[in-house]
Amino acid sequence: MTEADVAAHIPRLRRYARALVGERHAADDLVQDTVERALNKFHLWRPGSDLRAWLFAIMHNVFVNQLRARGARPEEPLDESFDVAAAAAGDRLEVRDLDAALARLPAEQREVVLLVGLEEFSYAEAAKALGIPIGTVMSRLFRGRERLRALLAGAPSQPSLKVVK
């Protein structure tokens, strides 16, 4: 692995980070922290293994550590410059709504939805990057997609509870 190999993955890391954390500067910081850790820990990478999955696993770990340090998950939607400038007016509203809905997903569902839906990871690749079983990837993806559908359809943010007598 060389610096050039890592650099080739930066655009995808940046896109995932922007979708994951929402704010451009925080995403750039996440990418920088990820690349720094990858370069410092390059001796742990096994030649012949998937460098992309390894980098995304590092990003996941850095992101989780940052969430723990803050004690909360990010709540703000993506900034307006995220692929919205090139979109038509109607598309812009749909992208903004999707960004807001993604920000409302729990972090573990958002990570899986973005890895599989945006970064086109296979279930196995997502499981390896996140350090979870494939079945967990599948269930989080299902729940995340269902929640996104409900949010985009205008469902209330929290399901109502029924009183059972």
N, C-alpha and C positions, 0 to 999 in steps of 0.2 A: 504494500500500500504506500502510495506517495501522497504528497500534498495535492497534486493534480487530481488524483483519484477522488479524494475527499471533495475538492473544489467542484468537480463535475456534478456532485449531488446537492450543492448548495441551493440551486433554484427550487428543487423539490422540497428540501428541508424548509426553505423560507415560506413556500406556499403552505405547507402543512402547519408550520408555526403560526402563520398569520390566521389561518382558519381555527387553530387550536386556542390561541390566547386572545385574539381579537384586535389588539392594538398594535400598530406597526412597530413602534419602538420596542415594545416588550417582545414582539416576535423576533426582531433583529437581535435583541439581547439573548433570546433563547437559542437562536441559530449560532451566535457567536460562542455562547457557553458550550453548545453541543460540539462544534468544530474544535474548540480548544480542548475539551475533554477527549475527543477522538484522537487528536494529534498527541496528547500527553499519554494516552493509553494504547497507542497503536501496537505496542508489543503484545497486547491481549487479543488482537484480531487474528483469527486463524486464516491463513492464506487458503484460498479455494472456497471459503464461505461467502455468503452474500453480504457485500459491503453496505449496500443500501439498507438492508434489514438491520445490520449492526448499528448504523448511524441513527436510524429511527428508534432503535431500542435505547440508545444513549439519550436521544432527545426526550423520549418518554420518561426516562429516569430523572433527567434534569427538570423536566416540567413538574413531575410529581414532587420532587424535592422542593421546588419553588412554591408549589401550592401548600405543602406542609409548613414551610417557613412563614408564609403569609397567613395561614390558618383559614383561608377561604378560597373559593374558586372564582375565576373571573366571571363577571356578569355583563360586561359591556359588549355590544355587538361590534363586528368588524368595522373599521373606519371606511368611509365612503370611497376611498381610492382603490379598494380591493375589487378589481375587474368590473367595476360599475361604470367607469368613465367610457369604456368602449361599448357598453350595452345601450340598446334603445331605451326610450323612456319607460315602456311597459316592462321590459326585461329588468331595468334598474330597480323597479319596485319589487319584483319577484326576488331578485338577488338580495335586496335589503331585508325582505321578509325572511328569506332562508338564513341569512346571517344572524338575524335576531333569534330565530328558532334554534339554530345551532348553539348559540350562546346560552340558551335556556336548558339545554340538555345537561345531565350530569356528566362530569369530565370523563368518566370511564366509557360512557356510551358515545360521547362526542369523538373521543380518540378512535374508537373502532369504526364509526361511521365515516370519519375522514380518511382513515387509512385504507379502508376497503372501497369507499365511494369516490374519493378524490384522488388518492395516490394509487389506486388500482392494485393494492396488495391482495394476494390470495388469503384465504382464512389462515392457512398455515404460516404464511409470512407475517401476518398481523399478530398471530398468537406468539410467534417467536420474538417479534419486536417488543411486544407488551409483556412478555413473560407470563402468559396465561394459557390455559388449555384451549384447544380449538372450539370445544363446546361452549366455553365462556364467550369466545369471540362471536359465535353464532347467536347466542342468546342476547348479548349486549347489542349486536347489530340489529336483531329483530326488534328489541324494545326501543332502541334509538330511532329506527325508521318509523315504527308505529307512533312514537311520541312526536317526531317531526311532522308526520301526516296530520296528527291531531292539532298540533300548534298551527300549521299552515292552513288548516280548515277552520281555524278560529275557536277551537275548543278551549275551555278555561285552563289556566296554567296548572292548577292542581285538581286531580280528580276529586269529586265530592264523595264524602263518606256517608254510607247509609247506616241508620240506627236500626239495629236488629234487637227485637224484644224476645 
